[in-house]
Amino acid sequence: MYRVFIFPNCLELDLSFTPASTFRPGGPRFRLLFGEALERVDRPVEGASELFGYAVHHVLHARAAIDRGRPWLAEYWISATRDHGLALACRRRDLDGSYGRDFDRLPPDVLTTFEPAIVRSLDRDELYRALRAVVPALLAEADEVGEMVTKVEQQLNALAEG
């Protein structure tokens, strides 16, 4: 159970309550102050093929949303594609890409490649522009899944062309 308190000046206090029978570290920065905790269980890191597969799915849905006149949904899928591409970039560099934790630690040239994939308005042409930008950025970070890229690269580029 979680309780979150927001105080003046945006100070945030998060309290979580867990039964002793399931209490364990949730991440590498956990420090036990008192009491006892179970052994930490590392969550599996998303594999490159899983990240890339989701991104391919997202490109398809982004294109469909644009074509169907659903700009908010299109923006969602384009942003999700970009986030998965950045997570792949983190993975290639041994950074933590989950929840965007290390996106800001990526090299400037990688971030520059993904920056045009930021949706700046819900205008149809702008959504297509961002979709066209996110596909090559994604493909540039997909070396680890080379065979998958070979299978879908042509279709991804066709979807992005609008």
Backbone bond lengths (Angstrom), bond angles and torsions (degrees), N, CA, C in turn:
res aa  C-N    CA-C-N  psi(-1)  N-CA   C-N-CA  omega(-1)  CA-C   N-CA-C  phi
1 M - - - 1.438 - - 1.531 107.31 -
2 Y 1.323 115.18 137.40 1.455 120.64 -179.09 1.518 110.14 -119.76
3 R 1.313 115.63 144.10 1.453 122.56 171.26 1.523 106.52 -131.38
4 V 1.312 116.09 129.19 1.457 121.60 -178.86 1.521 108.00 -120.66
5 F 1.321 115.17 130.41 1.459 121.55 178.66 1.526 108.57 -117.55
6 I 1.323 115.94 129.74 1.456 121.42 176.05 1.528 106.64 -108.93
7 F 1.321 115.89 119.45 1.455 122.19 -178.85 1.527 110.20 -101.35
8 P 1.329 117.12 170.06 1.470 119.34 175.75 1.535 110.34 -53.09
9 N 1.313 115.60 152.64 1.468 123.14 -177.29 1.527 112.48 65.09
10 C 1.341 116.57 21.89 1.469 123.77 174.93 1.524 114.23 63.93
11 L 1.309 117.60 23.46 1.455 120.30 173.17 1.519 107.33 -70.78
12 E 1.332 116.31 129.85 1.457 121.41 -177.25 1.517 109.61 -116.58
13 L 1.312 115.62 134.36 1.453 122.12 175.66 1.524 107.33 -122.17
14 D 1.323 116.39 119.30 1.460 122.28 178.73 1.525 108.63 -107.16
15 L 1.302 116.37 127.25 1.456 121.47 175.03 1.521 107.92 -118.76
16 S 1.320 115.86 133.58 1.461 118.64 175.75 1.521 108.54 -126.70
17 F 1.307 115.01 145.73 1.451 122.19 -178.23 1.524 108.14 -124.05
18 T 1.330 115.65 128.55 1.456 121.65 -177.45 1.526 108.65 -135.23
19 P 1.324 117.75 137.07 1.468 119.04 175.36 1.537 110.67 -60.06
20 A 1.309 117.44 142.72 1.469 122.02 -178.86 1.528 111.47 -55.21
21 S 1.326 117.04 -31.87 1.467 120.58 -176.85 1.527 113.20 -68.69
22 T 1.339 117.84 -14.54 1.471 120.40 179.93 1.531 112.35 -125.99
23 F 1.333 117.71 8.86 1.461 121.48 -176.10 1.524 110.84 -73.72
24 R 1.321 116.22 121.95 1.460 121.76 179.88 1.523 109.14 -153.94
25 P 1.322 117.72 161.32 1.474 120.25 176.59 1.519 110.62 -61.04
26 G 1.326 115.57 139.70 1.454 120.56 179.21 1.516 113.22 -98.20
27 G 1.317 117.10 -8.60 1.460 120.45 -178.15 1.511 111.15 -166.76
28 P 1.318 117.57 175.96 1.467 121.54 -173.72 1.535 113.93 -70.27
29 R 1.322 118.43 -19.20 1.470 119.95 -178.03 1.525 112.78 -91.04
30 F 1.323 118.50 3.20 1.471 122.88 -179.79 1.529 110.04 -62.01
31 R 1.327 116.55 133.74 1.462 122.65 174.67 1.521 107.95 -131.72
32 L 1.324 115.98 119.17 1.454 121.52 179.46 1.526 109.11 -79.11
33 L 1.323 116.61 123.91 1.460 121.05 179.60 1.521 111.52 -89.12
34 F 1.324 117.11 -37.24 1.456 121.11 178.76 1.522 107.87 -160.20
35 G 1.315 116.22 164.49 1.459 120.66 179.14 1.513 112.03 84.04
36 E 1.308 114.52 -160.75 1.462 120.98 -177.51 1.529 109.99 -128.04
37 A 1.315 115.43 151.32 1.467 121.44 177.61 1.523 109.10 -137.99
38 L 1.320 115.28 150.32 1.460 120.31 174.39 1.525 108.63 -71.19
39 E 1.315 116.13 168.93 1.464 120.65 177.28 1.522 110.33 -65.92
40 R 1.306 116.18 146.28 1.455 121.91 178.07 1.529 109.44 -69.41
41 V 1.323 115.62 138.76 1.455 121.84 175.25 1.522 106.79 -114.35
42 D 1.318 116.50 114.06 1.458 119.74 179.98 1.514 109.82 -73.09
43 R 1.327 114.95 133.26 1.456 118.33 175.80 1.531 107.42 -77.60
44 P 1.304 116.91 144.67 1.461 118.47 -179.49 1.530 110.78 -64.58
45 V 1.310 114.62 139.43 1.459 120.47 176.76 1.526 107.95 -77.66
46 E 1.335 116.17 135.99 1.455 118.83 178.33 1.522 109.58 -60.32
47 G 1.318 115.87 132.24 1.442 120.30 178.78 1.519 111.50 -74.62
48 A 1.326 115.84 158.45 1.461 120.98 -179.18 1.522 111.38 -60.32
49 S 1.331 116.84 -40.09 1.467 118.48 -178.81 1.526 111.00 -67.24
50 E 1.332 117.41 -33.87 1.460 120.51 177.64 1.537 110.58 -68.25
51 L 1.332 116.54 -46.11 1.465 120.53 178.00 1.527 111.26 -59.75
52 F 1.320 116.07 -45.83 1.455 120.39 -179.23 1.526 110.90 -66.38
53 G 1.326 116.54 -41.51 1.462 120.44 179.06 1.519 112.11 -59.84
54 Y 1.324 116.35 -43.63 1.469 119.55 176.01 1.528 110.55 -62.04
55 A 1.313 116.87 -42.54 1.468 120.07 -179.07 1.527 111.01 -61.53
56 V 1.322 117.32 -41.18 1.469 120.90 176.84 1.528 109.72 -60.54
57 H 1.303 116.42 -45.83 1.468 122.00 176.54 1.523 110.44 -55.22
58 H 1.334 115.95 -44.67 1.455 121.25 -176.56 1.527 112.21 -66.49
59 V 1.329 117.00 -37.36 1.473 120.35 177.39 1.530 109.55 -61.37
60 L 1.308 116.42 -45.48 1.464 120.93 179.45 1.531 110.46 -59.03
61 H 1.314 116.90 -45.76 1.459 120.34 -178.47 1.526 112.33 -71.42
62 A 1.320 117.19 -32.69 1.469 120.04 176.32 1.516 110.10 -63.21
63 R 1.316 116.28 -46.13 1.463 120.72 179.79 1.530 110.56 -61.22
64 A 1.317 117.07 -44.69 1.459 120.51 -179.89 1.527 110.85 -62.84
65 A 1.335 116.42 -40.36 1.465 119.71 -179.97 1.531 111.15 -64.97
66 I 1.319 117.36 -41.02 1.472 119.86 177.35 1.522 109.77 -62.24
67 D 1.320 116.03 -49.27 1.470 120.90 -178.31 1.522 112.33 -60.80
68 R 1.329 117.18 -28.86 1.467 121.14 -178.20 1.528 113.03 -93.31
69 G 1.336 115.98 6.36 1.460 119.47 178.37 1.513 114.03 70.68
70 R 1.314 117.27 34.33 1.463 122.25 179.76 1.536 108.93 -115.16
71 P 1.332 116.44 76.64 1.464 120.35 -170.98 1.524 115.05 -64.01
72 W 1.323 118.50 -37.08 1.460 119.53 179.40 1.523 110.90 -65.70
73 L 1.306 116.62 -40.30 1.462 120.51 177.44 1.523 110.59 -66.58
74 A 1.326 116.53 -40.38 1.469 120.13 178.18 1.528 110.36 -61.32
75 E 1.326 116.04 -43.99 1.465 119.66 178.88 1.524 110.38 -60.22
76 Y 1.313 116.44 -42.21 1.462 121.21 178.54 1.525 110.83 -56.79
77 W 1.335 116.53 -49.41 1.463 120.21 -176.01 1.530 111.87 -70.53
78 I 1.319 117.91 -35.79 1.471 120.09 177.62 1.526 109.61 -65.24
79 S 1.323 116.67 -45.04 1.467 120.38 178.50 1.529 111.15 -63.17
80 A 1.316 116.78 -39.60 1.470 120.13 178.54 1.525 110.60 -65.07
81 T 1.323 117.18 -38.02 1.468 120.74 176.64 1.521 109.61 -62.34
82 R 1.333 116.10 -46.78 1.468 120.81 179.56 1.536 110.27 -59.76
83 D 1.329 116.53 -43.87 1.461 119.80 -179.62 1.531 112.18 -62.59
84 H 1.317 116.70 -38.36 1.465 119.44 177.72 1.529 110.78 -69.55
85 G 1.317 117.07 -36.90 1.465 120.02 175.46 1.522 111.57 -63.53
86 L 1.328 116.55 -42.69 1.464 120.23 177.04 1.529 111.21 -66.21
87 A 1.328 117.39 -35.09 1.464 120.40 176.30 1.532 110.11 -65.20
88 L 1.330 117.18 -38.56 1.472 120.30 174.53 1.525 110.43 -62.56
89 A 1.325 116.38 -41.81 1.467 120.41 178.59 1.524 110.54 -61.85
90 C 1.312 117.39 -40.54 1.463 121.11 176.78 1.531 110.33 -63.35
91 R 1.301 115.49 -45.67 1.464 120.42 -178.89 1.524 110.94 -57.57
92 R 1.330 116.95 -42.56 1.478 121.21 179.96 1.521 111.90 -62.84
93 R 1.333 116.85 -23.09 1.465 120.95 -175.11 1.532 112.42 -113.18
94 D 1.339 116.10 18.42 1.468 122.15 -179.58 1.523 113.16 55.15
95 L 1.320 116.14 39.38 1.460 122.28 174.78 1.527 108.51 -108.39
96 D 1.313 116.55 163.00 1.464 121.54 -179.97 1.528 109.08 -89.58
97 G 1.314 116.37 106.59 1.462 121.09 -179.33 1.514 114.24 -90.35
98 S 1.331 117.84 -4.89 1.465 119.29 -178.05 1.522 109.96 -69.17
99 Y 1.322 114.72 134.58 1.465 122.52 -179.45 1.525 112.29 55.68
100 G 1.326 117.78 24.90 1.463 121.67 176.93 1.520 114.34 71.00
101 R 1.325 117.57 15.22 1.471 121.19 -172.13 1.529 113.14 -52.99
102 D 1.318 117.84 -47.30 1.467 120.01 -174.84 1.526 113.77 -108.79
103 F 1.312 117.88 15.65 1.466 119.16 178.83 1.529 110.59 -54.36
104 D 1.322 116.80 -40.71 1.463 120.28 -177.60 1.519 113.15 -71.38
105 R 1.318 117.75 -10.53 1.465 121.50 177.82 1.523 112.18 -93.70
106 L 1.320 117.09 -3.85 1.465 120.32 177.61 1.529 109.75 -67.24
107 P 1.329 116.89 152.22 1.466 119.72 178.76 1.533 111.16 -59.87
108 P 1.314 117.57 146.55 1.466 121.39 -178.43 1.530 113.95 -54.23
109 D 1.329 117.99 -36.25 1.468 119.30 -179.01 1.525 111.54 -65.94
110 V 1.333 117.73 -33.01 1.468 121.02 177.18 1.524 109.55 -69.01
111 L 1.313 116.20 -46.21 1.464 120.07 179.90 1.522 111.05 -63.14
112 T 1.311 116.86 -37.63 1.470 121.35 177.78 1.524 110.88 -62.94
113 T 1.324 116.52 -35.03 1.466 120.59 178.68 1.534 110.96 -67.10
114 F 1.324 117.01 -36.42 1.461 120.63 -177.90 1.532 113.54 -86.82
115 E 1.313 117.96 -19.26 1.464 120.22 -175.63 1.528 113.64 -56.82
116 P 1.332 119.89 -41.41 1.471 118.50 178.48 1.535 113.91 -63.61
117 A 1.324 117.31 -13.87 1.466 120.89 179.31 1.525 112.20 -82.49
118 I 1.320 117.75 2.57 1.453 120.93 175.03 1.522 108.34 -78.11
119 V 1.316 116.21 125.73 1.460 121.51 179.50 1.529 108.31 -75.41
120 R 1.333 116.61 124.71 1.466 120.92 -175.46 1.522 113.48 -101.09
121 S 1.302 116.80 -15.69 1.466 121.20 174.95 1.525 107.59 -160.49
122 L 1.332 115.90 171.93 1.461 120.54 -179.37 1.525 112.08 -95.15
123 D 1.307 116.65 11.68 1.454 122.16 176.09 1.530 109.13 -63.67
124 R 1.307 116.08 138.70 1.469 121.65 -177.59 1.529 112.51 -54.04
125 D 1.337 116.95 -46.06 1.467 119.94 179.68 1.527 111.67 -63.46
126 E 1.325 116.37 -37.06 1.461 120.36 178.61 1.527 111.10 -67.36
127 L 1.312 117.24 -38.89 1.465 120.31 177.79 1.525 110.50 -64.01
128 Y 1.334 116.87 -42.91 1.467 119.43 176.04 1.528 110.97 -62.89
129 R 1.336 116.98 -40.13 1.464 120.41 179.83 1.530 110.49 -60.39
130 A 1.343 116.40 -46.93 1.463 120.22 -179.93 1.529 110.99 -65.01
131 L 1.322 117.21 -38.20 1.463 120.62 177.77 1.530 110.63 -64.57
132 R 1.328 116.13 -42.02 1.475 119.45 177.10 1.526 111.18 -63.22
133 A 1.315 117.43 -30.37 1.466 120.83 -179.45 1.524 112.67 -79.47
134 V 1.325 117.62 -34.12 1.456 119.34 -174.35 1.530 112.39 -74.48
135 V 1.325 117.97 -30.75 1.470 119.87 -176.09 1.530 111.94 -64.53
136 P 1.330 120.70 -52.07 1.474 118.22 178.89 1.531 113.04 -64.54
137 A 1.334 117.33 -32.34 1.466 119.81 176.85 1.528 110.05 -64.23
138 L 1.323 115.95 -43.38 1.465 120.82 176.98 1.525 110.84 -61.35
139 L 1.313 116.54 -48.76 1.466 120.81 -178.31 1.524 111.80 -61.42
140 A 1.319 117.29 -33.51 1.468 121.07 180.00 1.524 112.23 -66.00
141 E 1.324 117.47 -22.48 1.463 121.36 -178.97 1.523 112.84 -103.35
142 A 1.310 117.78 8.77 1.466 120.94 -172.21 1.526 113.64 -103.54
143 D 1.328 117.74 24.51 1.467 120.56 -179.59 1.530 113.03 -55.84
144 E 1.308 116.22 -35.34 1.461 120.91 -175.67 1.533 112.73 -65.92
145 V 1.310 116.96 -19.53 1.468 120.61 -178.49 1.527 109.83 -118.40
146 G 1.309 116.58 41.80 1.457 123.66 -173.61 1.514 115.78 -43.62
147 E 1.326 117.58 -46.57 1.469 120.42 -177.86 1.533 111.11 -65.67
148 M 1.312 116.84 -38.85 1.463 120.04 177.87 1.527 110.32 -63.87
149 V 1.326 115.82 -41.71 1.469 120.25 179.42 1.519 109.78 -59.92
150 T 1.310 116.33 -45.53 1.462 121.06 -179.81 1.526 111.10 -56.85
151 K 1.330 116.72 -37.99 1.456 121.01 -177.61 1.525 113.58 -72.38
152 V 1.339 117.68 -30.71 1.463 118.94 -171.57 1.530 115.12 -119.30
153 E 1.317 118.11 -5.01 1.465 120.27 -174.86 1.528 113.16 -56.94
154 Q 1.291 116.52 -44.68 1.475 120.07 -179.35 1.520 110.89 -62.72
155 Q 1.338 117.24 -43.59 1.461 119.67 179.53 1.525 111.78 -66.90
156 L 1.332 117.17 -39.04 1.462 120.57 177.81 1.524 110.95 -60.55
157 N 1.316 115.69 -46.37 1.468 119.28 179.43 1.520 111.51 -63.55
158 A 1.318 117.33 -37.45 1.476 120.39 177.91 1.536 110.56 -66.88
159 L 1.318 117.46 -40.00 1.474 120.18 178.54 1.535 110.73 -64.51
160 A 1.295 116.37 -36.10 1.468 120.83 -176.88 1.518 112.51 -74.76
161 E 1.296 117.69 -21.29 1.454 120.27 -175.77 1.529 113.60 -70.74
162 G 1.296 117.32 -26.19 1.467 119.56 177.07 1.459 111.25 61.97
